[in-house]
Amino acid sequence: MKTHGAVLRGPGDWEVVELDVRDPGPGEVLVDMAYAGLCHSDEHLRVESARYPIVGGHEGAGVVRAVGEGVTDVAPGDHVVTAFLPACGHCRWCAAGRSNLCDLGATITSGMLPNGRFPFTLDGEPLGGFCIVGAFAQTSLLSEYSCVKIDAHLPLDVAALMACSVPTGWGSAVNAGPVRPGDVVVVVGTGGVGCNAVQGAAMAGAGHVVAVDPVEFRREFARTLGATHAVAGAEEAQGLARELSRGTGADVVIVTTGTTSTDIIGGAYGCLGKGGTLVLTGLSDHATEMTVGLPGNIATVFEQRVQGALYGMCNAHRDIPRLLRLYEDGKLELDSLITKRYSLDQVNEGYQDQRDGLVIRGVLEHQH
């Protein structure tokens, strides 16, 4: 069938084009996307991608249109959230409860489905959807391993945020930190992911949460989600971390900036205290760029830990329903995270607003 989607043919701006999306084969699910979050991970593709052309979007929610042979977890009409990290359920990592590291995630940068075929064609050329999702297409073909069924009464706009930003930030604090009651926590970067790290830290019982962001709108928004302090830069945060901890430094520092660099991570590390954990969640524009350089002697004698965090170390099939229940119970804020909605044709405007610091989370609203 034909659909429209936002595509990158190479480094540069998004282009909205007509695509052919394949019919679902064995183990595949055709989804009419309702909403797609404008995550900075897709913005990285404008600089570098493993394979062009590619359909953007990995943070999405929609309604199942059709399923292929053998699919039993979802059926036509079901509401689903996309899991940008597919989970097979039986590899070494899934069996250990670490499905965010599932072996099926090997093709997320090219968008090739687990069975080896690509979901879209453009002018006869096969192409993938970022993270095997392609939520910037109005209709996308996914693996059944990339679909998490949710209750139909839940709003699909906020549900879409469960595909990446909310669990990634929340889990960076709760799972990767892990933040404990009374901890001093510093969150560097309070956009779509960082503000949820603030929520997670507050929910875990942090004594103080310092939000660090050069954009006043973002750091003040973080206060509404549990930040006790908000500052513009790392130097001020370093002083606060020492003051609030009575001299020892922060227990957990979480880096959730849209892009990372040695300067950003070095400034974040300067906040860290004895026995503390530096959580690396933000990504660089270039996959192999060296962005971490730490004083090894201090890290050794202070017994500090550096922890990478992919999807907040969450399990999509466990944590998406759990976080949505917290939302329904009024314990997790989602509605105000969506600052602005855009049509598919406004995708470049949405990312410009993100670069300008005007939004916490922008979402594409698909029309069918």
N, C-alpha and C positions, 0 to 999 in steps of 0.2 A: 504494500500500500504506500501511498504518498504521505509525506508529513513535512513540516517545516521545522528547522532547528538552527541554532547558532553554531557556526563552524569556524575553526581556524584552519586556513590553508597553509599557514606558516606563521612565523612571528609577526605580530601586529594586532589589528583590531578584529573583533568578531564580525562575521558576515552571516546574515540570515538567508538561508537557501532552502530550496525544495529538495528533499531527500527521499530515497526509497528505503523503507524499512522492511526487513524480511518477515515472512510469516513464521510463527513459532514452531520450532522443531522439537524433538525430544528434550525434555528438561528445561524448556524455555518458556518465557512469559512475556506477552505483549501488554504494555502498560500505557494508558493514556495519562500523561503527566498533568497534574493540576498545578503544582507549584514547584519551583526550583530555587534554592538559596544561592545567592551570589557569594560564594566562598572564595577566599584569597588563593586557595590551592589551584582553582581554575585560572586565576590571574597569572600564576606562574607559567602556564602554558603559552601565554603571549610572548614569553621570553625564550622558552626552551621546552620542547616536547620530544618524547621518544619516537613519536610517529605522527606525521602530518599527512593528509588532513585529519582532523579529529573533531567530534561533536563534544561540546563542553557539558558541564553539569554533573555533579555526583551527589548533591544534596537535594533529594526530591521526594515527592509523595504523589500518589495518584490512584487510579482505579484500574483493575485488571480488565483488559478487553478480551483476551483469549489466552489459552494455555496450550502447550504442546503435549505430546504423548508422554505419559508417565509422571506428569506433575500432579502431586497430591496435596501439597501444603496450601496452595491458593487456588481459587476458582474465579471465573468471570464474575465481575461485580464486586469482588473483595477490594477493600482499601488497603494499600500497602505503603510502607516507607522503604526507600531504597537503602540497601546496605552497601556502602562503597567498598567494603572489604567482604567478599563472598565467604561463606562458611560452609564447608562440605560436611562437617560433623564427625569425620572419622580420621583425618590426618593426625600426625603427632601433636600439632598445636591445638587443634579442636579437641582432641581427646584429653588434653591437659587443661582444658578450660580457657585457652588463650586463642579463641577463634579469630581475633583481630590479626593474628599472624598466619592464618590459614594459607596453605600452599597454593590455593586457587588465586590468591592475590598476585601471583607472578605476572599477570598480564594487565594489571590495572592501568599502566602507563600507555599501553597501545590500544586498550579497549577491546581486544579480541576476547570473544566468549570462551569459556572453559573448554568447549568442544572443538575449538580451533577455527571457527568461522567468525566473520565480522557481521555486526547487526545491521549496518547501513551500507548503501552505495550512493555515490555522488558522481553523476556523469559517467556511470559504469565502473567507477573505481571503488573498491571496498574500503570502508573506514569504520573505526570503532567509536564507542562512547567513552569518555574519560571515566576511569575507575569501573569499567564494564557497566556503566549506567547510562550516560548520555541524557541527563535530565533537562538539558537545554533544547531537546527535541520535544515537540508536542506529543508524539507517540514514540516509545522506545522499546527495544527488545532486550530483555534481561535474562540472565540465568535464574532459575528458581532459587539458587543459593544466594541471590542478591535481593530477595524480596522478604520483607517482614510484615506479616499481616497485623493490622491494628483494628480496633473497634470502629465501626462505621460512623458512630456519633461524634467522633473526635474531629475537630477542624483540621483540614488537610494543610492549611498554611503553616500552623505552628507544628504540626506533625512532621513537616518537611525538615524542620530544624533538627529533628532527632537523627537525621541521616548523617550529620557530621558535627555541626558547631556545638550543640548542647552537650552530647556525651563526650566529645573531645575535650572541651573545657572542664566540665564537671568532673570527668574521670581523671584529668591531669592532677586535680587536687585530691580527690577522694581515693583514687587507686594508685596513681604514680607517686604522689607525695610520700607516703600517704599522710595527709594532714590529720593531726590528732588534737583533741581538746586542749585549748590553751596555747597552741602554736602561734608563732609570728610568721605570717605568710606574706610574700611579695609577689604580685602578679605583674609582669612586664608586658604591656600591650593589652588594652581592654576593649578590643573590637568584638566581633561576633563570637570568637572562641574565648578570649580573655575574660569577658564579663561573666561567662559561665564557669570559668575557673574561680572567679570571685564567689559566685553562688555556691559552688561545691565546697570551697574552703569555709565559708560561713556555716553551711549546713553540717560540716564535719566538726564544728565547734572551735574554730580558730579564735584565739584571743584577740588578735589584731590582723587585719587584712589591708595591706598597702597596695593601692592601684597606681600603676605607673603608666602614663600615656601623655604624649605632648599635646594631644587634642583635648581641650577643656570639656567639650560636650561628652566625650567618651569617659573621661575619668569621673565626671560628676554623675553620669549615668551609673557607673560602677558603685557609687555610694548607695544608690537605691536598691542594689542587690546584695549589700552586706559589707562593702568596703568601709573600713573605719577611718582610713586616711587616703588621700589622693594627691599625687604629686606629678610634676611634668617630666622629671628626669631621674636617671639612675643615681646621680650623686646625692640628691636630696633623699632618695629612698635608702641609700646606704646609711646615712646618718640616722634616719628614722628607725631602720631595722636594729641598729645598735642601741638606740635609746629605748625602744619598746621592749627589747629583750634583756634590758639591763646589762648591756655590754657584750653579749655573746654573738649577736647577729641572727638573721632569720633562720627559722627551722626548715622552711621550704620556700624556694624561689622558683616560679613557673614562668617560662619564656613563651609567650603566645603572640609575639609580633607577627605581622603579615609576612615580613621577610626578616631573615636573621643575618648577622654579620659578626665578625670577631669583636667589634666595638660593642654591639648590643649584648652579646653573651658575656663579654668581659665585664660590662657594667652590671649585669644581673648577678654575676658571680661575686662581685664586690659586696653584695648584700648578704651573702651566705655566711652562716656561723658554724661553730663547731658541731660536728655530727649532723650537719644539714644536708638536704637533698636539692640539687639543681635539676629541675625537670625541663627537658627540651621538647617542646611541642611545635613551635614555629619552624618553618622550612625556609631554606635559601632558594633563590631563583634558579640556581645551578646545582644539580644533584650531587656532583662530586666536589663542590667547593668546600674548602677547609674553613670552618667557622668557629671552632672551639680550640682555644689555647689557654690552658690553666697552669698555675704554679703548682707543679706536682708535689713539692715538699710540703706545702701548706695543706693540700688536699689529703696527703698521707697522714700527717701528724694530727690533723683535725678530724680525720675519719669522715671526710665528706664523700657524697655519692653523686654521680651524674647518671640520670635516668632518662632515657628516651621514652616518649609516650606517643604511640600510634592509636588514634581514635580513643584517647584517654584510657587505654588498656581495657576498654569495655567489650562486652560480648553483645552484639546487636540483638540477638534473639532473646536474650535475658534482660538487657538494660533498657532497650527502647520501650517495652511495655512497662517496666518498672518506673522509668522517669515520667512516662505519660500518666501513670497513676498518681505520682507526686504532684503533677500539674493539676489533675482533676481534684486532688485534695487541697489545693491552694498552697502547697508547700514549695513549688518550683515555679518561677515566673517565666512565662514564654511569650505572652501576647505583646508585651512592650518591647521585646527584642526586635520585632519587625518595625523598622523605622519607615520604610517606604516600599511600595509595590511598583513594578515596572511591567510593561508589555514585552513580549519577545523582541520586538523591534527596538526597544530601549535598552538592550543589554549593555551596550557600550556606555550609555549615560549612567547606568547603575554602577558600573565599575569606576567611572570617573568620580561619582559621588563618594564611593568608598575611598578612593585615593585622596579625596579632599577632606575626609574625616567627617562627612555629613550624615553617615548612617552607622547604626550598630549592625543591623542585618537588612540588606535589601533582598527582595524575592521577586522572581519572575512569575507572573500570573498567566498561565497558558489559557488560550481560548480554543474551544473545540466546536 
